Amino acid sequence: MSKKKSKIIKLLAEFIGVNKDDLDPDDSFVDDLRMSVIDISSFAEDLTKNGFDIDQDKFMEVETISDLIEMLEDDI
């Protein structure tokens, strides 16, 4: 696992309060992780604080963990 991907997964696991090993790249933020729009927006803020360059409009279109990783891999 790349360092960037690992960091994203770690931050997400901490944010939603689960073990990072319980997350699957195909997990949907809304359907599988039960995150609300407010949760997703707050997580985007956390990512920004941790050095990720977040485009809020693009971020709100992300549906799965793998979509997020793909979007952010080049942005650290």
mmCIF file of the N, C-alpha and C atoms, coordinates in Angstrom:
data_MODEL
# 
_entry.id   MODEL 
# 
loop_
_atom_site.group_PDB 
_atom_site.id 
_atom_site.type_symbol 
_atom_site.label_atom_id 
_atom_site.label_alt_id 
_atom_site.label_comp_id 
_atom_site.label_asym_id 
_atom_site.label_entity_id 
_atom_site.label_seq_id 
_atom_site.pdbx_PDB_ins_code 
_atom_site.Cartn_x 
_atom_site.Cartn_y 
_atom_site.Cartn_z 
_atom_site.occupancy 
_atom_site.B_iso_or_equiv 
_atom_site.pdbx_formal_charge 
_atom_site.auth_seq_id 
_atom_site.auth_comp_id 
_atom_site.auth_asym_id 
_atom_site.auth_atom_id 
_atom_site.pdbx_PDB_model_num 
ATOM 1   N N  . MET A 1 1  ? 0.858   -1.178 0.000  1.00 0.00 ? 1  MET A N  1 
ATOM 2   C CA . MET A 1 1  ? 0.000   0.000  0.000  1.00 0.00 ? 1  MET A CA 1 
ATOM 3   C C  . MET A 1 1  ? 0.898   1.233  0.000  1.00 0.00 ? 1  MET A C  1 
ATOM 4   N N  . SER A 1 2  ? 0.570   2.176  -0.858 1.00 0.00 ? 2  SER A N  1 
ATOM 5   C CA . SER A 1 2  ? 1.370   3.393  -0.934 1.00 0.00 ? 2  SER A CA 1 
ATOM 6   C C  . SER A 1 2  ? 1.219   4.195  0.360  1.00 0.00 ? 2  SER A C  1 
ATOM 7   N N  . LYS A 1 3  ? 2.215   5.032  0.610  1.00 0.00 ? 3  LYS A N  1 
ATOM 8   C CA . LYS A 1 3  ? 2.190   5.863  1.814  1.00 0.00 ? 3  LYS A CA 1 
ATOM 9   C C  . LYS A 1 3  ? 0.976   6.806  1.802  1.00 0.00 ? 3  LYS A C  1 
ATOM 10  N N  . LYS A 1 4  ? 0.650   7.351  0.632  1.00 0.00 ? 4  LYS A N  1 
ATOM 11  C CA . LYS A 1 4  ? -0.488  8.260  0.501  1.00 0.00 ? 4  LYS A CA 1 
ATOM 12  C C  . LYS A 1 4  ? -1.792  7.533  0.797  1.00 0.00 ? 4  LYS A C  1 
ATOM 13  N N  . LYS A 1 5  ? -1.957  6.367  0.197  1.00 0.00 ? 5  LYS A N  1 
ATOM 14  C CA . LYS A 1 5  ? -3.173  5.583  0.399  1.00 0.00 ? 5  LYS A CA 1 
ATOM 15  C C  . LYS A 1 5  ? -3.308  5.201  1.871  1.00 0.00 ? 5  LYS A C  1 
ATOM 16  N N  . SER A 1 6  ? -2.219  4.785  2.465  1.00 0.00 ? 6  SER A N  1 
ATOM 17  C CA . SER A 1 6  ? -2.217  4.410  3.874  1.00 0.00 ? 6  SER A CA 1 
ATOM 18  C C  . SER A 1 6  ? -2.634  5.579  4.762  1.00 0.00 ? 6  SER A C  1 
ATOM 19  N N  . LYS A 1 7  ? -2.144  6.768  4.447  1.00 0.00 ? 7  LYS A N  1 
ATOM 20  C CA . LYS A 1 7  ? -2.480  7.959  5.233  1.00 0.00 ? 7  LYS A CA 1 
ATOM 21  C C  . LYS A 1 7  ? -3.968  8.291  5.112  1.00 0.00 ? 7  LYS A C  1 
ATOM 22  N N  . ILE A 1 8  ? -4.516  8.203  3.911  1.00 0.00 ? 8  ILE A N  1 
ATOM 23  C CA . ILE A 1 8  ? -5.934  8.487  3.691  1.00 0.00 ? 8  ILE A CA 1 
ATOM 24  C C  . ILE A 1 8  ? -6.795  7.500  4.473  1.00 0.00 ? 8  ILE A C  1 
ATOM 25  N N  . ILE A 1 9  ? -6.462  6.204  4.391  1.00 0.00 ? 9  ILE A N  1 
ATOM 26  C CA . ILE A 1 9  ? -7.229  5.168  5.086  1.00 0.00 ? 9  ILE A CA 1 
ATOM 27  C C  . ILE A 1 9  ? -7.131  5.369  6.607  1.00 0.00 ? 9  ILE A C  1 
ATOM 28  N N  . LYS A 1 10 ? -5.938  5.689  7.100  1.00 0.00 ? 10 LYS A N  1 
ATOM 29  C CA . LYS A 1 10 ? -5.747  5.909  8.539  1.00 0.00 ? 10 LYS A CA 1 
ATOM 30  C C  . LYS A 1 10 ? -6.596  7.084  9.013  1.00 0.00 ? 10 LYS A C  1 
ATOM 31  N N  . LEU A 1 11 ? -6.572  8.182  8.272  1.00 0.00 ? 11 LEU A N  1 
ATOM 32  C CA . LEU A 1 11 ? -7.351  9.361  8.655  1.00 0.00 ? 11 LEU A CA 1 
ATOM 33  C C  . LEU A 1 11 ? -8.844  9.066  8.640  1.00 0.00 ? 11 LEU A C  1 
ATOM 34  N N  . LEU A 1 12 ? -9.310  8.323  7.643  1.00 0.00 ? 12 LEU A N  1 
ATOM 35  C CA . LEU A 1 12 ? -10.724 7.988  7.558  1.00 0.00 ? 12 LEU A CA 1 
ATOM 36  C C  . LEU A 1 12 ? -11.132 7.081  8.723  1.00 0.00 ? 12 LEU A C  1 
ATOM 37  N N  . ALA A 1 13 ? -10.315 6.077  9.004  1.00 0.00 ? 13 ALA A N  1 
ATOM 38  C CA . ALA A 1 13 ? -10.624 5.159  10.105 1.00 0.00 ? 13 ALA A CA 1 
ATOM 39  C C  . ALA A 1 13 ? -10.719 5.915  11.424 1.00 0.00 ? 13 ALA A C  1 
ATOM 40  N N  . GLU A 1 14 ? -9.775  6.828  11.666 1.00 0.00 ? 14 GLU A N  1 
ATOM 41  C CA . GLU A 1 14 ? -9.806  7.629  12.885 1.00 0.00 ? 14 GLU A CA 1 
ATOM 42  C C  . GLU A 1 14 ? -11.051 8.519  12.908 1.00 0.00 ? 14 GLU A C  1 
ATOM 43  N N  . PHE A 1 15 ? -11.390 9.082  11.772 1.00 0.00 ? 15 PHE A N  1 
ATOM 44  C CA . PHE A 1 15 ? -12.531 9.998  11.693 1.00 0.00 ? 15 PHE A CA 1 
ATOM 45  C C  . PHE A 1 15 ? -13.845 9.297  12.033 1.00 0.00 ? 15 PHE A C  1 
ATOM 46  N N  . ILE A 1 16 ? -14.042 8.089  11.496 1.00 0.00 ? 16 ILE A N  1 
ATOM 47  C CA . ILE A 1 16 ? -15.321 7.406  11.734 1.00 0.00 ? 16 ILE A CA 1 
ATOM 48  C C  . ILE A 1 16 ? -15.254 6.431  12.907 1.00 0.00 ? 16 ILE A C  1 
ATOM 49  N N  . GLY A 1 17 ? -14.069 6.262  13.491 1.00 0.00 ? 17 GLY A N  1 
ATOM 50  C CA . GLY A 1 17 ? -13.935 5.439  14.687 1.00 0.00 ? 17 GLY A CA 1 
ATOM 51  C C  . GLY A 1 17 ? -13.964 3.946  14.458 1.00 0.00 ? 17 GLY A C  1 
ATOM 52  N N  . VAL A 1 18 ? -13.280 3.509  13.398 1.00 0.00 ? 18 VAL A N  1 
ATOM 53  C CA . VAL A 1 18 ? -13.162 2.072  13.133 1.00 0.00 ? 18 VAL A CA 1 
ATOM 54  C C  . VAL A 1 18 ? -11.700 1.713  12.937 1.00 0.00 ? 18 VAL A C  1 
ATOM 55  N N  . ASN A 1 19 ? -11.418 0.427  12.951 1.00 0.00 ? 19 ASN A N  1 
ATOM 56  C CA . ASN A 1 19 ? -10.075 -0.060 12.654 1.00 0.00 ? 19 ASN A CA 1 
ATOM 57  C C  . ASN A 1 19 ? -9.853  0.069  11.150 1.00 0.00 ? 19 ASN A C  1 
ATOM 58  N N  . LYS A 1 20 ? -8.668  0.521  10.758 1.00 0.00 ? 20 LYS A N  1 
ATOM 59  C CA . LYS A 1 20 ? -8.408  0.710  9.325  1.00 0.00 ? 20 LYS A CA 1 
ATOM 60  C C  . LYS A 1 20 ? -8.531  -0.588 8.539  1.00 0.00 ? 20 LYS A C  1 
ATOM 61  N N  . ASP A 1 21 ? -8.314  -1.725 9.194  1.00 0.00 ? 21 ASP A N  1 
ATOM 62  C CA . ASP A 1 21 ? -8.442  -3.016 8.513  1.00 0.00 ? 21 ASP A CA 1 
ATOM 63  C C  . ASP A 1 21 ? -9.896  -3.358 8.189  1.00 0.00 ? 21 ASP A C  1 
ATOM 64  N N  . ASP A 1 22 ? -10.834 -2.645 8.821  1.00 0.00 ? 22 ASP A N  1 
ATOM 65  C CA . ASP A 1 22 ? -12.252 -2.882 8.562  1.00 0.00 ? 22 ASP A CA 1 
ATOM 66  C C  . ASP A 1 22 ? -12.757 -2.126 7.332  1.00 0.00 ? 22 ASP A C  1 
ATOM 67  N N  . LEU A 1 23 ? -11.918 -1.264 6.772  1.00 0.00 ? 23 LEU A N  1 
ATOM 68  C CA . LEU A 1 23 ? -12.305 -0.482 5.600  1.00 0.00 ? 23 LEU A CA 1 
ATOM 69  C C  . LEU A 1 23 ? -11.914 -1.207 4.325  1.00 0.00 ? 23 LEU A C  1 
ATOM 70  N N  . ASP A 1 24 ? -12.796 -1.165 3.361  1.00 0.00 ? 24 ASP A N  1 
ATOM 71  C CA . ASP A 1 24 ? -12.558 -1.781 2.055  1.00 0.00 ? 24 ASP A CA 1 
ATOM 72  C C  . ASP A 1 24 ? -12.549 -0.666 1.017  1.00 0.00 ? 24 ASP A C  1 
ATOM 73  N N  . PRO A 1 25 ? -11.647 -0.708 0.041  1.00 0.00 ? 25 PRO A N  1 
ATOM 74  C CA . PRO A 1 25 ? -11.595 0.341  -0.981 1.00 0.00 ? 25 PRO A CA 1 
ATOM 75  C C  . PRO A 1 25 ? -12.923 0.567  -1.698 1.00 0.00 ? 25 PRO A C  1 
ATOM 76  N N  . ASP A 1 26 ? -13.760 -0.461 -1.771 1.00 0.00 ? 26 ASP A N  1 
ATOM 77  C CA . ASP A 1 26 ? -15.041 -0.329 -2.454 1.00 0.00 ? 26 ASP A CA 1 
ATOM 78  C C  . ASP A 1 26 ? -16.159 0.193  -1.551 1.00 0.00 ? 26 ASP A C  1 
ATOM 79  N N  . ASP A 1 27 ? -15.836 0.449  -0.269 1.00 0.00 ? 27 ASP A N  1 
ATOM 80  C CA . ASP A 1 27 ? -16.853 0.972  0.648  1.00 0.00 ? 27 ASP A CA 1 
ATOM 81  C C  . ASP A 1 27 ? -17.350 2.332  0.179  1.00 0.00 ? 27 ASP A C  1 
ATOM 82  N N  . SER A 1 28 ? -18.665 2.471  0.180  1.00 0.00 ? 28 SER A N  1 
ATOM 83  C CA . SER A 1 28 ? -19.302 3.743  -0.154 1.00 0.00 ? 28 SER A CA 1 
ATOM 84  C C  . SER A 1 28 ? -19.390 4.577  1.118  1.00 0.00 ? 28 SER A C  1 
ATOM 85  N N  . PHE A 1 29 ? -19.082 5.871  0.998  1.00 0.00 ? 29 PHE A N  1 
ATOM 86  C CA . PHE A 1 29 ? -19.156 6.747  2.165  1.00 0.00 ? 29 PHE A CA 1 
ATOM 87  C C  . PHE A 1 29 ? -20.574 6.803  2.731  1.00 0.00 ? 29 PHE A C  1 
ATOM 88  N N  . VAL A 1 30 ? -21.559 6.860  1.869  1.00 0.00 ? 30 VAL A N  1 
ATOM 89  C CA . VAL A 1 30 ? -22.944 6.998  2.317  1.00 0.00 ? 30 VAL A CA 1 
ATOM 90  C C  . VAL A 1 30 ? -23.550 5.644  2.672  1.00 0.00 ? 30 VAL A C  1 
ATOM 91  N N  . ASP A 1 31 ? -23.497 4.691  1.754  1.00 0.00 ? 31 ASP A N  1 
ATOM 92  C CA . ASP A 1 31 ? -24.184 3.418  1.950  1.00 0.00 ? 31 ASP A CA 1 
ATOM 93  C C  . ASP A 1 31 ? -23.488 2.491  2.948  1.00 0.00 ? 31 ASP A C  1 
ATOM 94  N N  . ASP A 1 32 ? -22.167 2.342  2.833  1.00 0.00 ? 32 ASP A N  1 
ATOM 95  C CA . ASP A 1 32 ? -21.442 1.396  3.692  1.00 0.00 ? 32 ASP A CA 1 
ATOM 96  C C  . ASP A 1 32 ? -20.964 2.023  5.001  1.00 0.00 ? 32 ASP A C  1 
ATOM 97  N N  . LEU A 1 33 ? -20.453 3.239  4.921  1.00 0.00 ? 33 LEU A N  1 
ATOM 98  C CA . LEU A 1 33 ? -19.885 3.879  6.108  1.00 0.00 ? 33 LEU A CA 1 
ATOM 99  C C  . LEU A 1 33 ? -20.891 4.766  6.831  1.00 0.00 ? 33 LEU A C  1 
ATOM 100 N N  . ARG A 1 34 ? -22.061 4.946  6.233  1.00 0.00 ? 34 ARG A N  1 
ATOM 101 C CA . ARG A 1 34 ? -23.159 5.714  6.832  1.00 0.00 ? 34 ARG A CA 1 
ATOM 102 C C  . ARG A 1 34 ? -22.751 7.143  7.199  1.00 0.00 ? 34 ARG A C  1 
ATOM 103 N N  . MET A 1 35 ? -21.973 7.764  6.314  1.00 0.00 ? 35 MET A N  1 
ATOM 104 C CA . MET A 1 35 ? -21.551 9.145  6.535  1.00 0.00 ? 35 MET A CA 1 
ATOM 105 C C  . MET A 1 35 ? -22.578 10.097 5.921  1.00 0.00 ? 35 MET A C  1 
ATOM 106 N N  . SER A 1 36 ? -22.908 11.136 6.664  1.00 0.00 ? 36 SER A N  1 
ATOM 107 C CA . SER A 1 36 ? -23.822 12.165 6.155  1.00 0.00 ? 36 SER A CA 1 
ATOM 108 C C  . SER A 1 36 ? -23.021 13.177 5.334  1.00 0.00 ? 36 SER A C  1 
ATOM 109 N N  . VAL A 1 37 ? -23.708 14.072 4.678  1.00 0.00 ? 37 VAL A N  1 
ATOM 110 C CA . VAL A 1 37 ? -23.042 15.138 3.919  1.00 0.00 ? 37 VAL A CA 1 
ATOM 111 C C  . VAL A 1 37 ? -22.173 15.974 4.866  1.00 0.00 ? 37 VAL A C  1 
ATOM 112 N N  . ILE A 1 38 ? -22.661 16.212 6.066  1.00 0.00 ? 38 ILE A N  1 
ATOM 113 C CA . ILE A 1 38 ? -21.886 16.973 7.059  1.00 0.00 ? 38 ILE A CA 1 
ATOM 114 C C  . ILE A 1 38 ? -20.632 16.200 7.451  1.00 0.00 ? 38 ILE A C  1 
ATOM 115 N N  . ASP A 1 39 ? -20.754 14.882 7.671  1.00 0.00 ? 39 ASP A N  1 
ATOM 116 C CA . ASP A 1 39 ? -19.588 14.052 7.992  1.00 0.00 ? 39 ASP A CA 1 
ATOM 117 C C  . ASP A 1 39 ? -18.554 14.111 6.873  1.00 0.00 ? 39 ASP A C  1 
ATOM 118 N N  . ILE A 1 40 ? -19.022 13.997 5.652  1.00 0.00 ? 40 ILE A N  1 
ATOM 119 C CA . ILE A 1 40 ? -18.125 14.000 4.492  1.00 0.00 ? 40 ILE A CA 1 
ATOM 120 C C  . ILE A 1 40 ? -17.421 15.348 4.379  1.00 0.00 ? 40 ILE A C  1 
ATOM 121 N N  . SER A 1 41 ? -18.140 16.418 4.587  1.00 0.00 ? 41 SER A N  1 
ATOM 122 C CA . SER A 1 41 ? -17.555 17.754 4.546  1.00 0.00 ? 41 SER A CA 1 
ATOM 123 C C  . SER A 1 41 ? -16.523 17.940 5.660  1.00 0.00 ? 41 SER A C  1 
ATOM 124 N N  . SER A 1 42 ? -16.829 17.453 6.846  1.00 0.00 ? 42 SER A N  1 
ATOM 125 C CA . SER A 1 42 ? -15.888 17.536 7.969  1.00 0.00 ? 42 SER A CA 1 
ATOM 126 C C  . SER A 1 42 ? -14.638 16.710 7.698  1.00 0.00 ? 42 SER A C  1 
ATOM 127 N N  . PHE A 1 43 ? -14.820 15.549 7.081  1.00 0.00 ? 43 PHE A N  1 
ATOM 128 C CA . PHE A 1 43 ? -13.669 14.721 6.734  1.00 0.00 ? 43 PHE A CA 1 
ATOM 129 C C  . PHE A 1 43 ? -12.791 15.420 5.700  1.00 0.00 ? 43 PHE A C  1 
ATOM 130 N N  . ALA A 1 44 ? -13.409 16.117 4.760  1.00 0.00 ? 44 ALA A N  1 
ATOM 131 C CA . ALA A 1 44 ? -12.642 16.891 3.775  1.00 0.00 ? 44 ALA A CA 1 
ATOM 132 C C  . ALA A 1 44 ? -11.795 17.947 4.479  1.00 0.00 ? 44 ALA A C  1 
ATOM 133 N N  . GLU A 1 45 ? -12.346 18.575 5.512  1.00 0.00 ? 45 GLU A N  1 
ATOM 134 C CA . GLU A 1 45 ? -11.583 19.560 6.291  1.00 0.00 ? 45 GLU A CA 1 
ATOM 135 C C  . GLU A 1 45 ? -10.403 18.895 6.989  1.00 0.00 ? 45 GLU A C  1 
ATOM 136 N N  . ASP A 1 46 ? -10.623 17.701 7.539  1.00 0.00 ? 46 ASP A N  1 
ATOM 137 C CA . ASP A 1 46 ? -9.534  16.960 8.183  1.00 0.00 ? 46 ASP A CA 1 
ATOM 138 C C  . ASP A 1 46 ? -8.426  16.645 7.181  1.00 0.00 ? 46 ASP A C  1 
ATOM 139 N N  . LEU A 1 47 ? -8.817  16.233 5.990  1.00 0.00 ? 47 LEU A N  1 
ATOM 140 C CA . LEU A 1 47 ? -7.823  15.927 4.963  1.00 0.00 ? 47 LEU A CA 1 
ATOM 141 C C  . LEU A 1 47 ? -7.013  17.176 4.614  1.00 0.00 ? 47 LEU A C  1 
ATOM 142 N N  . THR A 1 48 ? -7.678  18.306 4.516  1.00 0.00 ? 48 THR A N  1 
ATOM 143 C CA . THR A 1 48 ? -6.996  19.565 4.211  1.00 0.00 ? 48 THR A CA 1 
ATOM 144 C C  . THR A 1 48 ? -5.981  19.901 5.300  1.00 0.00 ? 48 THR A C  1 
ATOM 145 N N  . LYS A 1 49 ? -6.385  19.715 6.548  1.00 0.00 ? 49 LYS A N  1 
ATOM 146 C CA . LYS A 1 49 ? -5.486  19.990 7.681  1.00 0.00 ? 49 LYS A CA 1 
ATOM 147 C C  . LYS A 1 49 ? -4.275  19.065 7.681  1.00 0.00 ? 49 LYS A C  1 
ATOM 148 N N  . ASN A 1 50 ? -4.404  17.925 7.001  1.00 0.00 ? 50 ASN A N  1 
ATOM 149 C CA . ASN A 1 50 ? -3.314  16.951 6.945  1.00 0.00 ? 50 ASN A CA 1 
ATOM 150 C C  . ASN A 1 50 ? -2.549  17.004 5.624  1.00 0.00 ? 50 ASN A C  1 
ATOM 151 N N  . GLY A 1 51 ? -2.663  18.115 4.916  1.00 0.00 ? 51 GLY A N  1 
ATOM 152 C CA . GLY A 1 51 ? -1.820  18.336 3.754  1.00 0.00 ? 51 GLY A CA 1 
ATOM 153 C C  . GLY A 1 51 ? -2.391  17.966 2.409  1.00 0.00 ? 51 GLY A C  1 
ATOM 154 N N  . PHE A 1 52 ? -3.633  17.545 2.368  1.00 0.00 ? 52 PHE A N  1 
ATOM 155 C CA . PHE A 1 52 ? -4.256  17.209 1.089  1.00 0.00 ? 52 PHE A CA 1 
ATOM 156 C C  . PHE A 1 52 ? -4.921  18.448 0.508  1.00 0.00 ? 52 PHE A C  1 
ATOM 157 N N  . ASP A 1 53 ? -4.799  18.603 -0.793 1.00 0.00 ? 53 ASP A N  1 
ATOM 158 C CA . ASP A 1 53 ? -5.434  19.719 -1.491 1.00 0.00 ? 53 ASP A CA 1 
ATOM 159 C C  . ASP A 1 53 ? -6.806  19.249 -1.952 1.00 0.00 ? 53 ASP A C  1 
ATOM 160 N N  . ILE A 1 54 ? -7.850  19.767 -1.317 1.00 0.00 ? 54 ILE A N  1 
ATOM 161 C CA . ILE A 1 54 ? -9.207  19.295 -1.577 1.00 0.00 ? 54 ILE A CA 1 
ATOM 162 C C  . ILE A 1 54 ? -9.986  20.307 -2.414 1.00 0.00 ? 54 ILE A C  1 
ATOM 163 N N  . ASP A 1 55 ? -10.536 19.839 -3.512 1.00 0.00 ? 55 ASP A N  1 
ATOM 164 C CA . ASP A 1 55 ? -11.492 20.620 -4.294 1.00 0.00 ? 55 ASP A CA 1 
ATOM 165 C C  . ASP A 1 55 ? -12.866 20.168 -3.806 1.00 0.00 ? 55 ASP A C  1 
ATOM 166 N N  . GLN A 1 56 ? -13.541 21.019 -3.021 1.00 0.00 ? 56 GLN A N  1 
ATOM 167 C CA . GLN A 1 56 ? -14.814 20.633 -2.391 1.00 0.00 ? 56 GLN A CA 1 
ATOM 168 C C  . GLN A 1 56 ? -15.836 20.120 -3.397 1.00 0.00 ? 56 GLN A C  1 
ATOM 169 N N  . ASP A 1 57 ? -15.921 20.746 -4.566 1.00 0.00 ? 57 ASP A N  1 
ATOM 170 C CA . ASP A 1 57 ? -16.899 20.302 -5.563 1.00 0.00 ? 57 ASP A CA 1 
ATOM 171 C C  . ASP A 1 57 ? -16.602 18.884 -6.035 1.00 0.00 ? 57 ASP A C  1 
ATOM 172 N N  . LYS A 1 58 ? -15.341 18.607 -6.351 1.00 0.00 ? 58 LYS A N  1 
ATOM 173 C CA . LYS A 1 58 ? -14.961 17.263 -6.777 1.00 0.00 ? 58 LYS A CA 1 
ATOM 174 C C  . LYS A 1 58 ? -15.129 16.268 -5.633 1.00 0.00 ? 58 LYS A C  1 
ATOM 175 N N  . PHE A 1 59 ? -14.769 16.715 -4.422 1.00 0.00 ? 59 PHE A N  1 
ATOM 176 C CA . PHE A 1 59 ? -14.830 15.828 -3.271 1.00 0.00 ? 59 PHE A CA 1 
ATOM 177 C C  . PHE A 1 59 ? -16.256 15.356 -3.010 1.00 0.00 ? 59 PHE A C  1 
ATOM 178 N N  . MET A 1 60 ? -17.227 16.232 -3.186 1.00 0.00 ? 60 MET A N  1 
ATOM 179 C CA . MET A 1 60 ? -18.614 15.863 -2.931 1.00 0.00 ? 60 MET A CA 1 
ATOM 180 C C  . MET A 1 60 ? -19.152 14.864 -3.968 1.00 0.00 ? 60 MET A C  1 
ATOM 181 N N  . GLU A 1 61 ? -18.428 14.682 -5.070 1.00 0.00 ? 61 GLU A N  1 
ATOM 182 C CA . GLU A 1 61 ? -18.822 13.699 -6.087 1.00 0.00 ? 61 GLU A CA 1 
ATOM 183 C C  . GLU A 1 61 ? -18.222 12.324 -5.831 1.00 0.00 ? 61 GLU A C  1 
ATOM 184 N N  . VAL A 1 62 ? -17.262 12.245 -4.913 1.00 0.00 ? 62 VAL A N  1 
ATOM 185 C CA . VAL A 1 62 ? -16.595 10.988 -4.598 1.00 0.00 ? 62 VAL A CA 1 
ATOM 186 C C  . VAL A 1 62 ? -17.584 10.073 -3.874 1.00 0.00 ? 62 VAL A C  1 
ATOM 187 N N  . GLU A 1 63 ? -17.651 8.818  -4.310 1.00 0.00 ? 63 GLU A N  1 
ATOM 188 C CA . GLU A 1 63 ? -18.607 7.887  -3.710 1.00 0.00 ? 63 GLU A CA 1 
ATOM 189 C C  . GLU A 1 63 ? -17.957 6.808  -2.860 1.00 0.00 ? 63 GLU A C  1 
ATOM 190 N N  . THR A 1 64 ? -16.747 6.363  -3.238 1.00 0.00 ? 64 THR A N  1 
ATOM 191 C CA . THR A 1 64 ? -16.107 5.258  -2.517 1.00 0.00 ? 64 THR A CA 1 
ATOM 192 C C  . THR A 1 64 ? -14.712 5.665  -2.046 1.00 0.00 ? 64 THR A C  1 
ATOM 193 N N  . ILE A 1 65 ? -14.157 4.846  -1.167 1.00 0.00 ? 65 ILE A N  1 
ATOM 194 C CA . ILE A 1 65 ? -12.811 5.099  -0.678 1.00 0.00 ? 65 ILE A CA 1 
ATOM 195 C C  . ILE A 1 65 ? -11.821 5.088  -1.843 1.00 0.00 ? 65 ILE A C  1 
ATOM 196 N N  . SER A 1 66 ? -11.967 4.139  -2.750 1.00 0.00 ? 66 SER A N  1 
ATOM 197 C CA . SER A 1 66 ? -11.038 4.076  -3.882 1.00 0.00 ? 66 SER A CA 1 
ATOM 198 C C  . SER A 1 66 ? -11.156 5.303  -4.778 1.00 0.00 ? 66 SER A C  1 
ATOM 199 N N  . ASP A 1 67 ? -12.375 5.847  -4.929 1.00 0.00 ? 67 ASP A N  1 
ATOM 200 C CA . ASP A 1 67 ? -12.542 7.095  -5.689 1.00 0.00 ? 67 ASP A CA 1 
ATOM 201 C C  . ASP A 1 67 ? -11.760 8.227  -5.026 1.00 0.00 ? 67 ASP A C  1 
ATOM 202 N N  . LEU A 1 68 ? -11.849 8.294  -3.707 1.00 0.00 ? 68 LEU A N  1 
ATOM 203 C CA . LEU A 1 68 ? -11.140 9.333  -2.954 1.00 0.00 ? 68 LEU A CA 1 
ATOM 204 C C  . LEU A 1 68 ? -9.638  9.187  -3.111 1.00 0.00 ? 68 LEU A C  1 
ATOM 205 N N  . ILE A 1 69 ? -9.147  7.975  -2.961 1.00 0.00 ? 69 ILE A N  1 
ATOM 206 C CA . ILE A 1 69 ? -7.710  7.730  -3.085 1.00 0.00 ? 69 ILE A CA 1 
ATOM 207 C C  . ILE A 1 69 ? -7.224  8.118  -4.474 1.00 0.00 ? 69 ILE A C  1 
ATOM 208 N N  . GLU A 1 70 ? -7.966  7.729  -5.484 1.00 0.00 ? 70 GLU A N  1 
ATOM 209 C CA . GLU A 1 70 ? -7.593  8.067  -6.860 1.00 0.00 ? 70 GLU A CA 1 
ATOM 210 C C  . GLU A 1 70 ? -7.537  9.581  -7.045 1.00 0.00 ? 70 GLU A C  1 
ATOM 211 N N  . MET A 1 71 ? -8.513  10.296 -6.493 1.00 0.00 ? 71 MET A N  1 
ATOM 212 C CA . MET A 1 71 ? -8.566  11.740 -6.631 1.00 0.00 ? 71 MET A CA 1 
ATOM 213 C C  . MET A 1 71 ? -7.397  12.419 -5.922 1.00 0.00 ? 71 MET A C  1 
ATOM 214 N N  . LEU A 1 72 ? -6.993  11.891 -4.772 1.00 0.00 ? 72 LEU A N  1 
ATOM 215 C CA . LEU A 1 72 ? -5.995  12.562 -3.943 1.00 0.00 ? 72 LEU A CA 1 
ATOM 216 C C  . LEU A 1 72 ? -4.562  12.093 -4.132 1.00 0.00 ? 72 LEU A C  1 
ATOM 217 N N  . GLU A 1 73 ? -4.349  10.957 -4.762 1.00 0.00 ? 73 GLU A N  1 
ATOM 218 C CA . GLU A 1 73 ? -3.001  10.402 -4.839 1.00 0.00 ? 73 GLU A CA 1 
ATOM 219 C C  . GLU A 1 73 ? -1.965  11.374 -5.382 1.00 0.00 ? 73 GLU A C  1 
ATOM 220 N N  . ASP A 1 74 ? -2.341  12.215 -6.297 1.00 0.00 ? 74 ASP A N  1 
ATOM 221 C CA . ASP A 1 74 ? -1.378  13.152 -6.878 1.00 0.00 ? 74 ASP A CA 1 
ATOM 222 C C  . ASP A 1 74 ? -1.366  14.497 -6.172 1.00 0.00 ? 74 ASP A C  1 
ATOM 223 N N  . ASP A 1 75 ? -2.162  14.656 -5.110 1.00 0.00 ? 75 ASP A N  1 
ATOM 224 C CA . ASP A 1 75 ? -2.346  15.958 -4.501 1.00 0.00 ? 75 ASP A CA 1 
ATOM 225 C C  . ASP A 1 75 ? -1.658  16.162 -3.159 1.00 0.00 ? 75 ASP A C  1 
ATOM 226 N N  . ILE A 1 76 ? -0.793  15.257 -2.759 1.00 0.00 ? 76 ILE A N  1 
ATOM 227 C CA . ILE A 1 76 ? -0.094  15.465 -1.482 1.00 0.00 ? 76 ILE A CA 1 
ATOM 228 C C  . ILE A 1 76 ? 1.158   16.274 -1.727 1.00 0.00 ? 76 ILE A C  1 
# 
